[in-house]
Amino acid sequence: NGSRERGFGTLKYEHLFVHEIDDALDLSAQIRAWRVEYNTVRRHSALGYLTPADYARHCTHEMEPDDSHRDRT
């Protein structure tokens, strides 16, 4: 629940208080765009200043099996 509150706080202070909102549809589109930016472009200190997408790729790469010890034919 704490991460949701932090995410919503970030959304409010970095986006909603800065941009004018015309209607509910506009609000929905702005939140969607912010969420994509937050999860793909923005660097997070908790992730070693990587974007969440880069962090996920890094974790996936670390989990791949190491086949370097196998004989190649």
Helices and strands as residue ranges (DSSP letters): H 2-11, I 12-16, H 24-40, G 45-47, H 52-63
